[in-house]
Structure formats: structure tokens, C-alpha cells
Amino acid sequence: MLRKALYEAANSALFQLKRPFALQLWGGKMAGAKGAKRAGTFVTPKLLHYSIRFG
């Protein structure tokens, strides 16, 4: 359940937010290289780390 919520949050951060930020730029590079689905998978652990670190 947590995994699905994080994956959805990562995809919305990558593709729906308009203001760019570091995680979105990194995920965009990954999307160009590996594809959009895999980019969401790559961003998910980083998003979890940021949420734990910065609360």
C-alpha cells in the first residue's frame, strides 16, 4: 500500500508539477534514457528518502 502511494506520488511529481526541482530534473533525464515507467520507479526511493529526511 505504501509502495503504491509512493509510486503515484513520484509520477505526479515527475509529470504534473509545473515548477521544476532537482528530483524532477533528475527523473526527467531518467525518463529520457530509460522510459517514463522506469523513471517513476527510480524516483520512488529518492522520494521516500526525502520524505523521511525532511519530514
C-alpha atoms as one frame of an Amber mdcrd trajectory, in Angstrom:
protein
   0.000   0.000   0.000   2.816   2.390   0.866   4.696   1.343  -2.248   1.735
   2.196  -4.480   1.229   5.575  -2.807   4.916   6.443  -3.221   4.868   5.372
  -6.873   1.826   7.558  -7.557   3.422  10.492  -5.740   6.621  10.064  -7.745
   4.729  10.026 -11.030   2.737  13.119 -10.140   5.933  14.890  -9.033   7.575
  13.983 -12.323   4.816  14.756 -14.780   2.170  17.006 -13.207   4.045  19.637
 -11.212   4.942  22.710 -13.232   7.733  24.224 -11.126  10.983  22.310 -11.707
  13.042  20.995  -8.802  16.108  18.755  -8.538  14.250  15.444  -8.220  12.034
  16.272 -11.177  15.009  17.228 -13.347  16.834  14.008 -12.441  13.703  11.956
 -13.120  13.226  13.700 -16.455  16.716  12.658 -17.502  15.941   9.096 -16.462
  12.656   9.199 -18.383  14.503  10.238 -21.500  17.067   7.482 -21.100  15.016
   4.576 -19.735  11.345   5.423 -20.261   8.615   7.058 -18.194   7.531   3.984
 -16.225  11.057   3.149 -15.135  11.719   6.782 -14.236   8.820   6.656 -11.770
  10.316   3.509 -10.293  13.730   5.184  -9.954  12.304   8.312  -8.319  10.240
   6.423  -5.720  13.114   5.515  -3.331  14.552   9.016  -3.557  11.126  10.442
  -2.734  10.902   8.138   0.290  14.359   9.250   1.433  13.454  12.940   1.074
  10.188  12.490   2.960  11.958  10.768   5.861  14.844  13.210   5.922  12.891
  16.453   5.642   9.653  15.336   7.276
